């Protein structure tokens, strides 16, 4: 399985602070960094978990939901996508 993220998360090791499980089944793992289209990266889910295993807390996040947190050590806040 492949997921969407940014160069900031993978290359700069920024913390994942936002996760989206889109209605179409896609997963997005983002940081607080302001990103542009050219910053997008597609990686394997295994690579994403190796980068930040705390995302496994949201493995059962339903389609159409998102989660955010201020930093890696905070709890996730889960909400339905608009």
FENTAFEN-V301369 format. One record per backbone hydrogen bond with DSSP energy under -0.5 kcal/mol. CO is the residue of the C=O (numbers start at 1). NH is the residue of the N-H. Records with the same first field share a line. If there is no record, write none. Layout:
CO->NH / NH
This chain:
1->45
3->43
4->29
5->41
6->10
7->11 / 12
8->14
15->17
17->69
18->30
19->67
20->22 / 28
21->64 / 65
22->25
26->22
27->4
28->20
30->17 / 18
33->35
36->39
37->40
39->7
41->5 / 43
43->3
44->48
45->49
46->50
47->51
48->52
52->55
53->56
54->57
55->58
56->59
58->61
62->65
64->81
65->21
66->79
67->19
68->77
71->74
76->78
77->68
79->66
